[in-house]
Amino acid sequence: MSSPSIPTGFIPNWVGFGLAIAAGVACIIVGAMQPYAGLIAIGAAAVISSIIAWVSGAKSTPSVNPFKKSFGATIKEIEMIPWLIIFGLFVVAVLIAILTA
């Protein structure tokens, strides 16, 4: 039996992007406190990619489940050029994470 999650049909599209940006900011803060450049790079990539996706017209769906203590977002319908830029950002972030580990 799964835990019920909060229905997201009434939540505006921008909330999903806000959750993704908040998760990226959290990565940056934790990475700065550790200090770990890889986590900072991944957080920066999350923030920048969320903004790129939002500005390019992608759709987002927030996902909040207080019973599992989780939140996040699914970002979809990203056009090809923004998707390639976002992919490149995460490739660079992962390389930074690997090389600074």
C-alpha positions, 0 to 999 in steps of 0.5 A: 500500500503506497502513501497518498501524495498531495494532488498536484493538478492545482499547483502552478507550473512554476512551482516545479521549477521552483522546487528544482531550483531549491534543490540545486541551491541546497546542493550548493549550500551543502557543497560549500559547507563540506567543501566539495566542488562537485556538489557545488557544480551539480547544484549550479547545473541544476539551478541553471538548467531549471532556469533554461528549461523554464525560459525555453517553455518546458513544462514541470510537474511538482512532486510532493509527498509529506509521508515519505518526506520527499519533494521534487519536480519532473521537467518535460517537453524541453526543446532540443537546443535547451536540452543539449545545453542542459545535458552539457551542463551536467556532463561538465558538473559530473566531470568536476565531481569526479575530478575533485573527489 
